[in-house]
């Protein structure tokens, strides 16, 4: 039986990473070429990353993250470089603990978050009783 790169277990994080980068790029309304320019990564190499054909270094991931305005840690986790951080699942508590925000910012973020949650359809996580509120 012949295996393709997608069949190999070690390619799953790369494919997931590439899909995530593509989703973030599209959400930011960036073309592949524009992200390539912003990050200083060649267009063909970036395309291969998005398709799960290349395993980028931490430095390359940092350049991509900066260009997409997301945290490097997020991409490191997706790439399997870092283990996902254990979270409490309580975003409001995390916002309240953030030392970089003043009280007005914390209230605003909490209000926005709660309004989005109220509008969102129930997810599988909420159905299981772990709402994260």
Order of alpha helices (4+ residues) and beta strands (2+ residues): alpha-alpha-alpha-alpha-alpha-alpha-alpha-alpha
